[in-house]
Amino acid sequence: MFLAEVIGQVVATKKDDHLIGRKLLVLRPKLVDDKDNSKFKDGQNTIIAIDTVGAGVGEFVLFCQGSSARQAGDLKPVPVDAAVVAIVDCVEVLGKTIYKTN
């Protein structure tokens, strides 16, 4: 699993039937900064992921990719490579809280 911030969503009116009624989110992966482990730095790419937990813009989430993504919810027949599987409440690194929801 990977940590990311939801930075947007994708709306597609024409899509595979298995995607109808499912929300697609734009994620910015987050990495613990190797120079200062009390904060995050942005990953180099963005990910489009199917939402299985009702996440929204500005929230930190856990997502998985590849065949693991299709294990979430009822996604086995869905053509996805990334799925949001949790909304993060808190991140602690080396005994220090570096993210906590408001």
C-alpha positions as CSV (number, residue, x, y, z in Angstrom):
1,M,0.0,0.0,0.0
2,F,1.0,3.6,-0.6
3,L,0.1,6.9,1.0
4,A,-1.4,9.8,-1.1
5,E,-3.4,13.0,-0.9
6,V,-6.6,13.2,-2.9
7,I,-6.1,16.3,-5.1
8,G,-9.0,15.9,-7.5
9,Q,-11.4,13.7,-9.3
10,V,-12.0,12.5,-12.9
11,V,-15.4,12.5,-14.5
12,A,-15.8,10.3,-17.6
13,T,-19.2,10.0,-19.2
14,K,-18.2,7.3,-21.6
15,K,-16.4,4.4,-19.9
16,D,-16.3,0.6,-19.4
17,D,-19.6,-0.6,-18.0
18,H,-17.8,-1.9,-14.9
19,L,-16.8,1.7,-14.0
20,I,-20.4,3.1,-14.1
21,G,-21.3,4.6,-10.7
22,R,-17.8,4.5,-9.4
23,K,-15.8,7.6,-8.4
24,L,-12.3,8.1,-9.8
25,L,-9.9,10.1,-7.8
26,V,-6.6,11.9,-8.7
27,L,-4.0,11.1,-6.1
28,R,-0.6,12.7,-5.4
29,P,1.6,10.1,-3.7
30,K,3.3,11.3,-0.5
31,L,6.7,10.2,0.7
32,V,8.3,10.8,4.1
33,D,11.0,13.4,3.4
34,D,14.4,11.7,3.8
35,K,16.0,15.1,4.8
36,D,13.4,15.8,7.5
37,N,11.3,12.8,8.5
38,S,8.8,15.1,10.3
39,K,7.2,16.1,7.0
40,F,6.2,14.7,3.6
41,K,7.3,15.4,0.1
42,D,5.3,14.9,-3.0
43,G,5.9,11.9,-5.2
44,Q,6.9,12.4,-8.8
45,N,3.6,11.3,-10.4
46,T,-0.1,11.4,-10.1
47,I,-2.3,8.3,-9.9
48,I,-5.9,7.8,-11.0
49,A,-7.6,5.4,-8.5
50,I,-11.1,4.0,-8.1
51,D,-12.5,5.0,-4.7
52,T,-13.9,2.2,-2.5
53,V,-14.2,4.2,0.8
54,G,-15.8,7.6,0.0
55,A,-12.7,9.7,0.1
56,G,-12.7,13.4,-0.9
57,V,-10.3,16.1,-2.0
58,G,-7.8,17.1,0.6
59,E,-7.9,13.8,2.5
60,F,-4.9,11.5,3.0
61,V,-5.6,7.9,1.8
62,L,-4.0,4.5,1.4
63,F,-4.1,3.0,-2.0
64,C,-2.9,-0.2,-3.6
65,Q,-1.9,-0.9,-7.2
66,G,-1.8,-3.8,-9.6
67,S,-3.7,-7.1,-8.9
68,S,-4.0,-6.0,-5.2
69,A,-6.3,-3.2,-6.3
70,R,-8.9,-5.6,-7.6
71,Q,-9.1,-7.4,-4.2
72,A,-10.8,-4.3,-2.7
73,G,-14.6,-4.3,-2.5
74,D,-16.2,-6.0,-5.5
75,L,-13.6,-4.9,-8.0
76,K,-12.6,-8.3,-9.4
77,P,-14.2,-7.7,-12.9
78,V,-13.3,-4.0,-13.0
79,P,-10.4,-2.9,-15.2
80,V,-8.4,-0.9,-12.5
81,D,-4.8,-0.7,-11.6
82,A,-5.2,1.5,-8.4
83,A,-7.8,1.6,-5.6
84,V,-8.2,3.7,-2.6
85,V,-8.7,1.3,0.3
86,A,-8.6,3.6,3.5
87,I,-8.9,7.2,4.7
88,V,-6.0,8.0,6.9
89,D,-6.6,9.5,10.4
90,C,-3.0,9.7,11.6
91,V,0.6,9.0,10.4
92,E,3.3,8.5,12.9
93,V,7.0,8.2,11.9
94,L,9.7,7.3,14.4
95,G,7.5,8.2,17.3
96,K,6.4,11.6,15.9
97,T,3.0,12.4,14.5
98,I,3.5,14.0,11.1
99,Y,-0.1,13.9,9.9
100,K,-3.4,14.0,11.8
101,T,-6.9,14.8,10.5
102,N,-8.5,18.0,11.9
